[in-house]
């Protein structure tokens, strides 16, 4: 389809690139210096920060830096100059062994006759050609360390594989990467890594987050355990690949199709890397929107304790956290243990004025209260439309005895707030632990292993149970306002039963065992086996049981098997306005429940090798090749007691598949920095995967980086990605249900096909990025980056008819999913419907109808349909200056969505949704300023979200909130050494979210804004 706005947007992207080139031409070539801001403190932390700010890999043994302090280092320096200042007086020195790699070692001592000659993999000087290759280059890589064997014993240097490439020492790649380190996590003011990532402008909060469950804003509706995933650019939490230490994790939710980051112990997180580019060519399925890789801490010497407490405005959503990290290194090995316990109280709808009532008229909105109310409303047939509508209100304040027809209030139905007594954030409890160990075996082999366990419990109250009651003269309280033989009453049990409560437990276990082997030349092999599993269990209590309700209404005779008797316990009176029904009657009606248990697991074996192939003008061409095998499984079982006289089991899902993959990546530096055209590198990657359930997939990717001038780098990528159908989407238990659909003034009986669809194929996407990184020489300390991106996502798996079931037979968008039949006159149609009715998946709870009664078959199963296009620009800027004997740092992270268009079905028109409520905002940004002087650090950040349209012609205001941060660290040599106290205030001015006339009854958009408001937290950390 033609896109009139596209040329304008492409011109904007091209103009941005031209501006970058012009800026580079305007100034002289820039030497390889960096704007650095390294506060005084722990040497290990300073080296981590130096690696992040310079893009260099630092290889060193943990014992070399354990317990050492470093002075403040700031200014525009080379990596070597900064290291010289950090290491002054420590007896340590740094040696460059590659273009992006430095090795730290003890300064030389006299060599005795007994000392052995160090090898290239020992912490000693070595020619670059013989040195251990560093971890794969990327934006802001972290340091690489090695445990310390004796000086005369050769060993293998440890490497940290980072997101975006499989090749060690390849330099910065072409894909944009955002790195969030431990300092960033602490300054965010959030207790969990999952919540901290939601602050990033590139992350959309409208799906698979705990905040969208209680507010009913999550369209997927599968986040049963109140987890928090990551949804990059609004492409879907199931289209963002989340890994931990480069390993896949087990899925969460009723579909097992997203990763719950809230289960991770934040105290164990080293950094989080977000690759903002499609990456199926590297990592396989799900990497459509990008990749989030959580890197956990590995090398730590000593003990660190952490305690945190915080609360929202009015003491709401109070939380507490305690954690510890303990580690020790020895000759050739190390061990780390981390533990964390977290607790947060629920945020109730009544805690905030803008969530307290669904009557939004005080804000200038609509009254969204419902007519399922207490007291209830009696329905009548509307003479104009033929629809059943609430008309007579049952009067409040009376016991429902002796009512007369004239006592009912005609034309003014009762109204009720659906969020009465609900929680908009659940109560959360979590305990998590992590253990990691490694050991070198000689000079060429290193083994490592880790285990991670977490159990998280959540609970929340949802809206009161509602139903439509049918009341007949058999009920002793029956009275009809219009003389009808029966009444239908829209009814809420809010006045008589507690709200249903959802309680869920998510228990996860992950373990891996890996090895790294030095091969001939500079080649190296890496392999691992990994297991990950998540078990989700729980359900709803306090749900009404309609079988017992009908018995209590007198619609059916007493059933001995229910244990309930109207003769003994009494009848249910639906006409009361006082909550006067007997406790025994209410206990029976409210005894219903639902329960489910899911188990998602993934078992992985991975083997890869990389090294140099041949020499090019810019350096060695490097290749990585590998193979992977996975086994994925998903099980769901459940039971319910909501409409039967005894608990009934749901049809289970038990599915498994195997995945085999081959992958390769090449990085070719065609030109070097010393050549006239500047450094030029081309990269290419491809991954082939074969799935046992749906077939094969091949994903390629190409990219380049070009540095025509010092301080300027241009980059671009093109790639193809995919998302494999989730096992639940393929193999969910099928059901065929008879449903009446309205067509004009009459209704047609249709058979709706629901459940899994084993014919599904992968969702596919193409992704383009182009951008630049610029450090202009006239403005030392300034770094600018911008990236244009575009993703076209097609063959998306969805159930489009479910979005408008009432209009399924009349909405032209759903034509491909509706088959009109005439079984009474067409033999082929009769054969089709008869075969479906004979299927065991066809239910009879709605009644048994002959084939001739059906007029349509409607496909409501998952199907490959529709498309989504996202286009925009990301921009980052940093500036550092020495001010008032301290260091001032400014940073900006912004994301513009130029286009966010959705096509629901292949025949539907495209809908432009950027800047529309419940979809990604046109513009989000975070601007931060930090000042460090001695032991003090102060920070202020502004978070901006642009305005929206509500889809009905009404504008929603933009919002800017402020976060404040303060930190003091105990001085070295004092009683307070190793002690850090941090104060965070999120939403400093307690700004309410802008008003949105939300049909769900909340006066804000939960996908874009936070209901907590001002939140103050205090954290104390002690390190030995």
BAROTOR-194290 format. One line per 4 residues: number of its first residue (from 1); for each residue x negated, y negated, z of C-alpha. Coordinates in steps of 0.25 Angstrom, whole numbers, plus 5000, padded with zeros to 4 digits. Example, Ala and Ser with C-alpha at 12.3 -4.5 7.8 and 13.67 -1.06 7.14 Angstrom:
BEGIN
1) 4951,5018,5031  4945,5004,5029
# end
This chain:
BEGIN
1) 5000,5000,5000  4995,4986,4997  4990,4978,5009  4991,4963,5005
5) 4984,4959,5018  4972,4968,5015  4964,4959,5006  4964,4948,5016
9) 4959,4957,5027  4948,4963,5018  4944,4948,5015  4943,4946,5030
13) 4934,4958,5032  4925,4954,5021  4924,4940,5025  4920,4945,5039
17) 4909,4953,5033  4904,4941,5024  4904,4932,5037  4895,4943,5043
21) 4885,4943,5032  4885,4928,5031  4882,4927,5046  4870,4936,5044
25) 4865,4928,5032  4866,4915,5040  4855,4919,5050  4841,4926,5050
29) 4839,4940,5052  4841,4944,5066  4830,4952,5073  4835,4965,5081
33) 4838,4957,5094  4851,4959,5102  4859,4950,5111  4857,4957,5124
37) 4864,4956,5138  4858,4966,5148  4861,4963,5162  4852,4967,5174
41) 4856,4980,5180  4854,4995,5177  4843,4998,5166  4852,5010,5161
45) 4864,5001,5159  4855,4990,5153  4849,5000,5143  4863,5004,5139
49) 4867,4989,5137  4855,4987,5129  4858,4998,5120  4872,4993,5118
53) 4868,4979,5115  4856,4983,5105  4862,4995,5098  4849,5003,5102
57) 4848,5017,5107  4840,5018,5120  4834,5032,5123  4829,5034,5138
61) 4829,5043,5149  4839,5041,5160  4828,5042,5171  4820,5031,5165
65) 4831,5020,5168  4838,5026,5180  4839,5016,5191  4832,5005,5184
69) 4837,4991,5183  4835,4981,5171  4834,4966,5171  4844,4957,5163
73) 4841,4956,5148  4848,4947,5139  4845,4939,5126  4842,4943,5112
77) 4832,4954,5112  4828,4966,5104  4831,4980,5111  4816,4981,5114
81) 4815,4968,5120  4827,4971,5129  4822,4984,5133  4808,4978,5137
85) 4816,4969,5146  4824,4980,5152  4813,4989,5154  4803,4979,5160
89) 4796,4985,5172  4803,4998,5171  4792,5006,5166  4800,5009,5153
93) 4798,5006,5139  4806,5007,5126  4802,5013,5113  4809,5012,5100
97) 4810,5025,5093  4820,5021,5082  4827,5009,5076  4838,5010,5086
101) 4832,5018,5097  4823,5015,5109  4817,5025,5119  4815,5021,5134
105) 4803,5028,5141  4794,5026,5152  4781,5017,5149  4769,5026,5145
109) 4761,5032,5156  4747,5038,5154  4748,5051,5147  4742,5063,5154
113) 4736,5075,5147  4748,5083,5152  4758,5074,5146  4766,5079,5133
117) 4767,5071,5121  4782,5066,5121  4791,5069,5110  4800,5060,5102
121) 4812,5065,5111  4804,5061,5124  4805,5047,5129  4792,5042,5123
125) 4788,5034,5111  4790,5041,5098  4790,5037,5084  4804,5033,5078
129) 4804,5045,5069  4802,5055,5080  4811,5048,5090  4824,5054,5095
133) 4835,5048,5087  4844,5039,5095  4859,5040,5096  4867,5036,5084
137) 4867,5021,5082  4879,5013,5084  4884,5000,5089  4880,4998,5104
141) 4874,5012,5107  4872,5016,5121  4858,5021,5126  4853,5034,5125
145) 4846,5041,5137  4838,5053,5140  4836,5060,5153  4821,5060,5157
149) 4813,5073,5157  4799,5072,5161  4790,5063,5153  4783,5074,5147
153) 4795,5082,5143  4801,5080,5129  4817,5079,5129  4828,5075,5120
157) 4833,5061,5121  4848,5060,5123  4857,5053,5113  4871,5047,5115
161) 4879,5049,5102  4887,5037,5100  4900,5034,5091  4899,5032,5076
165) 4888,5041,5071  4882,5055,5073  4868,5050,5069  4857,5046,5080
169) 4849,5034,5077  4857,5029,5065  4859,5015,5070  4871,5007,5071
173) 4882,5013,5062  4893,5006,5053  4905,5008,5062  4909,4998,5072
177) 4907,5003,5087  4912,4996,5100  4904,5001,5112  4911,4999,5126
181) 4901,5002,5137  4902,5004,5152  4901,4989,5155  4912,4986,5145
185) 4921,4996,5152  4918,4990,5165  4921,4976,5160  4934,4980,5153
189) 4941,4980,5167  4947,4994,5164  4944,5006,5173  4944,5016,5161
193) 4937,5017,5148  4951,5019,5141  4957,5006,5146  4944,4998,5143
197) 4944,5002,5128  4958,4997,5127  4952,4983,5128  4945,4984,5115
201) 4951,4977,5104  4950,4989,5095  4958,4998,5104  4973,4998,5103
205) 4981,5001,5115  4994,5006,5109  4992,5021,5110  4988,5031,5119
209) 4985,5022,5131  4991,5023,5145  4997,5009,5144  5006,5013,5132
213) 5012,5026,5138  5020,5019,5149  5024,5007,5140  5029,5017,5129
217) 5020,5010,5119  5012,5022,5114  5019,5026,5101  5012,5040,5102
221) 5018,5043,5115  5008,5055,5118  5000,5049,5129  5006,5057,5139
225) 4994,5057,5149  4993,5041,5149  4979,5042,5143  4972,5031,5135
229) 4966,5033,5122  4959,5023,5112  4966,5018,5099  4956,5011,5090
233) 4963,5001,5081  4977,5006,5083  4974,5018,5075  4978,5028,5086
237) 4972,5034,5098  4972,5047,5090  4964,5041,5079  4953,5036,5088
241) 4943,5047,5092  4939,5046,5106  4926,5054,5110  4918,5055,5123
245) 4903,5056,5121  4906,5060,5107  4915,5071,5110  4930,5073,5107
249) 4939,5073,5118  4953,5080,5121  4965,5073,5117  4976,5067,5126
253) 4991,5065,5126  5002,5074,5121  4995,5075,5107  4981,5075,5112
257) 4977,5065,5101  4969,5054,5109  4958,5053,5119  4961,5048,5133
261) 4950,5040,5138  4956,5036,5151  4951,5050,5156  4936,5046,5155
265) 4928,5042,5168  4925,5027,5165  4913,5028,5174  4907,5038,5165
269) 4908,5030,5152  4895,5025,5146  4902,5018,5134  4913,5019,5124
273) 4910,5018,5109  4921,5014,5099  4919,5017,5085  4929,5008,5077
277) 4929,5016,5064  4934,5028,5059  4925,5040,5062  4930,5053,5058
281) 4918,5055,5049  4910,5056,5062  4920,5061,5072  4932,5067,5065
285) 4946,5066,5068  4953,5054,5076  4942,5044,5073  4951,5035,5064
289) 4951,5023,5073  4937,5025,5078  4930,5033,5089  4929,5030,5104
293) 4917,5037,5110  4916,5037,5125  4901,5039,5130  4900,5044,5144
297) 4888,5041,5153  4877,5052,5153  4864,5047,5159  4866,5041,5173
301) 4856,5041,5185  4862,5038,5198  4876,5036,5204  4887,5026,5200
305) 4900,5024,5208  4912,5015,5203  4924,5011,5209  4935,5002,5203
309) 4948,4996,5207  4958,4987,5200  4973,4983,5199  4982,4975,5190
313) 4990,4963,5193  4998,4966,5206  4990,4978,5209  4996,4986,5198
317) 4989,4997,5190  4978,4998,5201  4967,5007,5198  4955,5013,5204
321) 4942,5020,5199  4930,5027,5206  4919,5034,5198  4905,5038,5199
325) 4894,5042,5190  4882,5050,5194  4870,5055,5186  4856,5060,5186
329) 4845,5063,5176  4834,5073,5177  4823,5079,5167  4830,5080,5154
333) 4845,5080,5160  4855,5072,5167  4869,5073,5174  4880,5063,5175
337) 4893,5064,5183  4905,5054,5183  4918,5054,5190  4929,5044,5190
341) 4943,5043,5197  4953,5033,5192  4967,5028,5197  4977,5018,5192
345) 4991,5015,5197  5002,5014,5187  5007,5000,5181  5022,5000,5183
349) 5031,4992,5173  5036,4984,5185  5022,4979,5188  5022,4970,5176
353) 5033,4960,5172  5032,4962,5157  5034,4977,5159  5044,4977,5170
357) 5057,4976,5162  5061,4979,5147  5070,4966,5147  5060,4957,5140
361) 5069,4946,5138  5062,4937,5149  5050,4938,5139  5059,4934,5128
365) 5060,4948,5123  5071,4959,5123  5078,4967,5133  5072,4981,5131
369) 5080,4987,5143  5087,5000,5139  5101,5005,5140  5097,5018,5146
373) 5099,5012,5160  5104,5014,5174  5116,5013,5175  5118,5019,5162
377) 5125,5014,5149  5137,5022,5142  5136,5023,5127  5146,5020,5117
381) 5146,5021,5102  5144,5008,5095  5155,5006,5086  5146,4998,5076
385) 5135,5008,5075  5140,5021,5080  5128,5022,5090  5129,5025,5105
389) 5126,5012,5113  5126,5009,5127  5139,5001,5130  5144,5003,5144
393) 5135,5000,5156  5137,5008,5169  5139,4998,5180  5127,4997,5190
397) 5129,4997,5205  5139,5008,5206  5139,5023,5209  5145,5028,5196
401) 5158,5033,5203  5172,5029,5199  5168,5020,5187  5179,5016,5178
405) 5177,5013,5163  5178,4998,5165  5167,4998,5175  5157,5000,5163
409) 5150,4988,5157  5153,4988,5142  5143,4982,5133  5132,4978,5143
413) 5124,4991,5145  5114,4993,5157  5099,4990,5154  5087,4996,5160
417) 5072,4994,5160  5065,5006,5154  5052,5003,5161  5059,5003,5175
421) 5049,5010,5184  5039,5014,5173  5024,5013,5173  5017,5006,5161
425) 5003,5012,5166  5002,5025,5172  4996,5029,5185  4982,5035,5182
429) 4973,5044,5190  4960,5050,5184  4948,5057,5188  4937,5060,5178
433) 4923,5066,5179  4911,5067,5169  4898,5076,5170  4887,5075,5159
437) 4874,5083,5159  4862,5084,5150  4849,5091,5149  4837,5091,5139
441) 4831,5105,5136  4817,5102,5131  4814,5091,5120  4825,5095,5110
445) 4838,5099,5117  4847,5092,5126  4860,5098,5132  4872,5090,5138
449) 4885,5092,5144  4897,5085,5150  4911,5087,5156  4922,5077,5158
453) 4934,5079,5166  4946,5070,5169  4960,5071,5175  4969,5059,5174
457) 4983,5058,5179  4994,5048,5175  5008,5045,5180  5018,5035,5175
461) 5033,5032,5177  5041,5031,5164  5055,5025,5162  5067,5031,5168
465) 5074,5043,5162  5085,5039,5152  5095,5047,5144  5109,5047,5138
469) 5119,5054,5147  5132,5061,5142  5142,5060,5153  5156,5068,5152
473) 5168,5069,5161  5161,5081,5168  5153,5071,5175  5161,5066,5187
477) 5157,5052,5186  5161,5051,5171  5168,5039,5167  5169,5033,5152
481) 5170,5018,5149  5177,5021,5136  5185,5034,5139  5175,5043,5132
485) 5174,5057,5136  5159,5056,5138  5148,5045,5141  5134,5043,5135
489) 5126,5035,5145  5112,5029,5143  5106,5031,5156  5093,5029,5164
493) 5089,5036,5177  5081,5024,5182  5091,5022,5193  5091,5036,5198
497) 5078,5044,5195  5064,5040,5196  5057,5037,5182  5050,5049,5176
501) 5035,5050,5179  5025,5055,5169  5013,5061,5176  5001,5066,5167
505) 4988,5072,5169  4976,5072,5159  4965,5081,5162  4953,5081,5152
509) 4940,5089,5152  4928,5088,5142  4915,5095,5142  4904,5095,5132
513) 4890,5102,5130  4880,5096,5120  4866,5097,5115  4856,5089,5108
517) 4845,5096,5100  4833,5090,5093  4831,5095,5079  4819,5094,5070
521) 4815,5080,5065  4824,5070,5072  4837,5078,5070  4845,5081,5082
525) 4857,5091,5084  4868,5088,5094  4880,5097,5098  4890,5099,5108
529) 4902,5107,5112  4914,5099,5119  4927,5102,5126  4938,5092,5129
533) 4952,5095,5135  4963,5086,5140  4975,5091,5147  4987,5082,5149
537) 4998,5087,5158  5010,5080,5164  5024,5075,5161  5036,5068,5166
541) 5044,5070,5179  5058,5064,5183  5064,5066,5169  5079,5069,5167
545) 5083,5083,5164  5095,5081,5154  5100,5095,5156  5101,5093,5171
549) 5107,5079,5168  5118,5085,5160  5121,5094,5171  5122,5083,5181
553) 5131,5075,5171  5140,5087,5170  5138,5089,5155  5134,5103,5158
557) 5139,5113,5168  5129,5116,5180  5118,5125,5177  5113,5134,5187
561) 5099,5134,5181  5097,5120,5184  5098,5120,5199  5107,5107,5197
565) 5122,5108,5200  5132,5096,5199  5141,5103,5209  5130,5103,5219
569) 5121,5091,5215  5132,5082,5208  5133,5075,5195  5125,5064,5189
573) 5133,5051,5189  5128,5043,5177  5137,5031,5180  5130,5027,5193
577) 5124,5013,5194  5117,5016,5207  5109,5028,5206  5119,5036,5214
581) 5117,5050,5208  5113,5062,5218  5098,5064,5220  5100,5079,5216
585) 5106,5075,5203  5096,5065,5200  5084,5075,5204  5090,5086,5194
589) 5091,5076,5183  5077,5070,5185  5070,5083,5186  5066,5084,5172
593) 5051,5083,5168  5042,5085,5156  5028,5091,5157  5017,5093,5146
597) 5003,5098,5146  4993,5095,5135  4979,5100,5132  4970,5094,5122
601) 4956,5100,5120  4945,5099,5110  4932,5108,5109  4921,5103,5101
605) 4907,5108,5096  4899,5098,5089  4885,5099,5082  4878,5089,5075
609) 4864,5084,5070  4858,5072,5065  4844,5066,5061  4836,5059,5050
613) 4837,5064,5035  4828,5055,5027  4822,5041,5027  4829,5029,5021
617) 4824,5015,5020  4832,5011,5032  4828,5024,5040  4831,5038,5041
621) 4845,5043,5035  4851,5051,5047  4861,5062,5046  4871,5069,5056
625) 4878,5082,5053  4887,5090,5062  4898,5099,5064  4909,5100,5075
629) 4920,5110,5079  4932,5107,5087  4944,5114,5093  4955,5105,5097
633) 4968,5110,5105  4980,5104,5110  4991,5111,5119  5004,5105,5124
637) 5014,5111,5133  5025,5105,5141  5039,5107,5148  5051,5099,5150
641) 5063,5099,5159  5071,5088,5153  5083,5094,5146  5083,5109,5150
645) 5087,5116,5163  5073,5122,5165  5060,5116,5160  5057,5119,5146
649) 5043,5121,5139  5040,5112,5127  5034,5118,5114  5019,5119,5116
653) 5008,5114,5107  4996,5122,5107  4987,5119,5095  4972,5120,5092
657) 4963,5117,5080  4948,5118,5076  4940,5107,5069  4927,5109,5062
661) 4919,5097,5057  4906,5094,5050  4901,5079,5050  4889,5072,5044
665) 4884,5057,5045  4873,5050,5038  4866,5037,5041  4857,5031,5030
669) 4849,5018,5032  4847,5014,5018  4840,5001,5021  4832,4997,5033
673) 4833,4983,5040  4819,4979,5035  4824,4980,5020  4829,4968,5013
677) 4844,4972,5013  4844,4976,5027  4847,4989,5034  4858,4997,5027
681) 4863,5010,5032  4874,5019,5026  4881,5030,5035  4891,5041,5031
685) 4898,5052,5038  4908,5063,5036  4915,5073,5044  4923,5085,5039
689) 4933,5092,5049  4941,5104,5047  4954,5106,5056  4960,5120,5058
693) 4974,5114,5058  4975,5104,5046  4962,5105,5038  4950,5097,5034
697) 4946,5082,5035  4934,5074,5030  4930,5060,5035  4919,5052,5029
701) 4913,5039,5033  4903,5029,5027  4897,5016,5032  4885,5007,5031
705) 4878,4996,5039  4870,4985,5033  4861,4975,5040  4857,4965,5029
709) 4852,4955,5040  4847,4956,5054  4858,4955,5063  4869,4959,5053
713) 4875,4972,5050  4886,4976,5041  4893,4989,5042  4905,4996,5035
717) 4911,5010,5036  4922,5018,5028  4927,5031,5034  4938,5041,5034
721) 4944,5046,5047  4955,5056,5051  4964,5060,5063  4967,5075,5064
725) 4982,5078,5068  4983,5081,5083  4986,5095,5086  4999,5091,5093
729) 5003,5083,5080  5000,5096,5072  5006,5107,5081  5016,5100,5091
733) 5028,5109,5093  5038,5107,5082  5052,5103,5085  5064,5101,5076
737) 5075,5092,5082  5089,5088,5077  5090,5073,5077  5102,5064,5073
741) 5097,5052,5064  5106,5040,5062  5108,5036,5047  5117,5025,5046
745) 5130,5028,5053  5128,5043,5054  5118,5052,5059  5110,5064,5053
749) 5105,5076,5060  5091,5078,5056  5080,5089,5061  5068,5081,5066
753) 5055,5089,5065  5045,5086,5076  5032,5091,5082  5019,5094,5076
757) 5015,5095,5061  5005,5105,5057  5004,5099,5043  4998,5086,5048
761) 4985,5081,5041  4974,5071,5047  4977,5056,5048  4966,5050,5039
765) 4960,5036,5039  4950,5027,5032  4942,5017,5039  4933,5005,5034
769) 4925,4996,5043  4915,4984,5039  4908,4975,5048  4896,4968,5053
773) 4887,4966,5066  4880,4953,5067  4870,4947,5076  4867,4933,5071
777) 4853,4928,5074  4857,4913,5076  4866,4918,5087  4858,4927,5096
781) 4867,4936,5105  4878,4936,5095  4883,4949,5089  4895,4950,5079
785) 4902,4962,5074  4914,4964,5065  4921,4976,5059  4932,4976,5048
789) 4940,4989,5049  4951,4996,5042  4957,5010,5044  4968,5016,5035
793) 4974,5028,5043  4984,5037,5035  4991,5050,5036  4994,5046,5051
797) 5001,5057,5059  5014,5051,5064  5029,5054,5067  5035,5042,5059
801) 5050,5046,5061  5048,5046,5076  5046,5031,5075  5060,5029,5070
805) 5068,5042,5072  5081,5034,5072  5078,5030,5057  5072,5042,5052
809) 5082,5045,5042  5083,5030,5037  5069,5025,5038  5063,5026,5024
813) 5049,5027,5031  5053,5041,5036  5058,5047,5022  5046,5056,5022
817) 5050,5062,5035  5065,5064,5033  5071,5075,5024  5086,5073,5022
821) 5093,5087,5021  5107,5092,5017  5107,5106,5021  5122,5108,5019
825) 5120,5106,5004  5105,5108,5001  5100,5122,5003  5085,5118,5004
829) 5089,5108,5015  5097,5118,5022  5085,5128,5022  5075,5117,5027
833) 5084,5114,5039  5088,5128,5042  5073,5132,5043  5070,5120,5052
837) 5082,5123,5061  5077,5138,5062  5063,5133,5067  5061,5136,5082
841) 5056,5121,5083  5070,5116,5080  5077,5112,5094  5091,5113,5097
845) 5092,5104,5109  5099,5094,5101  5109,5104,5096  5110,5115,5085
849) 5114,5110,5071  5117,5117,5058  5108,5115,5046  5119,5107,5039
853) 5119,5097,5050  5105,5092,5047  5103,5080,5037  5088,5078,5038
857) 5074,5083,5043  5065,5073,5049  5050,5075,5051  5046,5069,5064
861) 5033,5077,5065  5020,5072,5064  5016,5069,5050  5005,5062,5042
865) 5011,5049,5038  5008,5034,5038  4996,5026,5039  4989,5015,5047
869) 4979,5004,5042  4971,4996,5052  4962,4985,5048  4954,4974,5056
873) 4941,4968,5061  4934,4970,5074  4924,4960,5079  4914,4960,5090
877) 4905,4949,5095  4895,4948,5106  4886,4936,5111  4876,4936,5123
881) 4870,4923,5129  4861,4920,5141  4869,4910,5150  4867,4905,5164
885) 4856,4915,5167  4866,4926,5163  4871,4933,5150  4884,4929,5143
889) 4890,4939,5134  4902,4937,5125  4909,4948,5117  4920,4949,5108
893) 4928,4962,5102  4939,4959,5093  4948,4967,5083  4957,4961,5072
897) 4968,4971,5066  4970,4965,5052  4979,4976,5048  4987,4987,5056
901) 4997,4993,5046  5005,5006,5048  5013,5014,5038  5022,5024,5045
905) 5025,5033,5034  5020,5034,5019  5032,5027,5014  5033,5016,5025
909) 5028,5002,5023  5015,4998,5030  5018,4990,5043  5008,4979,5048
913) 5007,4981,5063  4994,4974,5068  4998,4964,5078  5012,4971,5080
917) 5016,4975,5094  5011,4989,5098  5001,4989,5087  4986,4984,5087
921) 4985,4968,5089  4979,4960,5077  4968,4955,5086  4961,4960,5099
925) 4949,4954,5105  4940,4955,5118  4931,4943,5121  4922,4945,5133
929) 4911,4936,5140  4902,4942,5150  4891,4935,5159  4880,4942,5167
933) 4871,4935,5176  4863,4944,5186  4872,4954,5193  4885,4947,5189
937) 4893,4949,5176  4906,4942,5173  4915,4944,5161  4927,4939,5154
941) 4935,4945,5142  4946,4940,5134  4955,4951,5128  4964,4946,5116
945) 4976,4953,5109  4982,4945,5098  4997,4944,5097  5007,4953,5091
949) 5021,4954,5084  5031,4962,5090  5037,4968,5077  5050,4960,5079
953) 5044,4946,5075  5040,4942,5089  5025,4938,5092  5018,4944,5104
957) 5007,4935,5110  4992,4937,5110  4986,4940,5123  4972,4937,5129
961) 4968,4942,5143  4955,4940,5151  4946,4950,5158  4936,4946,5168
965) 4924,4954,5173  4914,4952,5184  4903,4961,5189  4891,4961,5199
969) 4880,4970,5200  4871,4972,5213  4857,4967,5212  4846,4977,5211
973) 4839,4979,5224  4851,4975,5233  4861,4982,5240  4871,4980,5229
977) 4862,4986,5218  4869,4996,5209  4883,4990,5213  4892,4983,5203
981) 4905,4976,5206  4914,4973,5194  4927,4965,5194  4937,4966,5182
985) 4949,4958,5179  4957,4962,5167  4967,4952,5161  4962,4941,5171
989) 4974,4932,5169  4984,4943,5170  4990,4940,5156  5003,4947,5153
993) 5003,4954,5139  5011,4946,5129  5026,4948,5128  5031,4959,5118
997) 5045,4962,5117  5042,4977,5118  5054,4986,5115  5048,4996,5125
1001) 5052,4985,5136  5038,4981,5140  5035,4966,5137  5021,4969,5131
1005) 5014,4978,5121  5007,4989,5129  4998,4992,5116  4992,4979,5117
1009) 4992,4973,5131  4990,4978,5145  5001,4977,5156  4992,4978,5168
1013) 4988,4963,5167  4977,4958,5176  4968,4969,5182  4957,4967,5192
1017) 4947,4978,5195  4935,4979,5203  4924,4990,5201  4912,4993,5210
1021) 4900,5002,5204  4888,5007,5212  4877,5014,5205  4865,5021,5211
# end
